[in-house]
Amino acid sequence: MYWPGKVPLKTMGDSKLHLWHPFTQENGGPPAPTIFRGEGVFLETRDGRKILDAISSWWVNLHGHSHPAIAAAIGEQAARLEHVLFAGFSHEPAEELATRLSKIVPPPLRHIFFSDDGSTAVEVALKMAVQYWSNCGRPEKRRIVALEHAYHGDTSAAMSVSDDSPFTAPFSPLRIPVLRTHSAYCAHCPVGLTRATCRIECLHQLETLLAEHGHEIAAVIVEPLLQGAGGMIVHPEEFLSGVRRLTAAHDVLLIADEVLTGFGRTGKMFACERAGVVPDFMCVAKGLTGGSLPLAATLTTDRVHETFTGSDPGRAFFHGHSYTANPIACAAANATMRIFDSEPVFQRIAAIESVHESRLPAFASHPSVADVRHIGTVAAIELKVSDAGYLSSLRPKLYEFYLSRGVLLRPLGNVVYLLPPYVITPEQLHFVYDTIQDSLTLAAN
Ligand SMILES: Cc1ncc(COP(=O)(O)O)c(C=O)c1O
């Protein structure tokens, strides 16, 4: 018989039996290393084994693990105010963060709604977009357009706008129908052209869709310039600016999901900046707290916000989470943003990009490589396999090979990508590239 007082204190070995890891084959893969501490680019086990985190722990870490300034901000805030509900209350860390964000995003995006993670930031944008049209007296505009190869998260609406994949296959009954249009996946051009001579003809499908269905479409959602989980697919800037032009022309809102691309990953603070695009919604999460705590935000414009104002309670946005704008997470985010001013972050980003530029050409000409691409701090090497896709049989072999060399890389099927914390040194990055170079023999077999 078990009751709380009688449950024996678990040993470390016992407690592992209870853990169910995300995106992980239960009892199928190698045992998960137990990480005890982190510093800079390194994760460390209790017995001192170091692993170089070349993917920023699922794309969240910016300035290195356990950054002292972020840790101090978390400690101070936790000792002062750990949490207060955000409905009807406010607090200084959220107010400071809203001001900081409003200074780095395109100025029209001055209304900031906090939530918990990338998926909830996307849910919020989708719900706001649909309610916006309802508040405008046009409830028929409620359909969403999303791209092929998209990934926007794992909650129901976020999973719906994500493209069909092994991630979504079991959940089709939970997904809302979405209109799908081409992505600018130049290595596998959806309209059979080549980038050197094309005129972004892959946009024509969206143009037709908007012309035919614009009256019933609320929003188009994109991962600006870089589709992450779909295979680190880099789009031409003209694709993003074309999506903006078309959505504006057809009075359809544009949601830019900057959950991955935000905070410098693509070389600018936000990917939209590179293409000179101002969306109607921007979703941020991941790097917002420098990878220390969950926090997200959905930012939008006066045009959207003002339809939610007034005395009619039916116009309010009935959405929120227990930990909305958690003060400790906001303090961590403020410390993360301050580091952009106190440390040479964009110099580090440029140094990463120049290593990518120096190393990728040799991979491009390797017989096992189908394509290489990069943008800002992110680089990808797509390998030739007969079973391309996330479930490629090559993936687990590569993953284990890299870990055996002390490098954390988690290939997206046959796409090996680098997405390091900005504090990685050129030498460490070259070491990661050397390790990938050595792994190409696995691809050849
Ligand atoms: C572009 C994009 N949007 C949304 C998400 C979902 O974020 P989260 O895992 O924090 O829910 C991800 C996660 O990888 C992402 O890459």
The ligand as an ORCA input file, in Angstrom:
! r2SCAN-3c Opt
* xyz 0 1
  C       8.963     28.568    -35.400
  C       8.477     27.903    -34.144
  N       7.288     28.241    -33.644
  C       6.811     27.691    -32.509
  C       7.535     26.734    -31.830
  C       6.986     26.126    -30.594
  O       7.683     26.614    -29.486
  P       7.641     25.838    -28.079
  O       8.384     24.569    -28.276
  O       8.322     26.790    -27.148
  O       6.208     25.639    -27.747
  C       8.777     26.351    -32.328
  C       9.572     25.330    -31.621
  O      10.533     24.803    -32.088
  C       9.276     26.955    -33.510
  O      10.445     26.606    -34.043
*
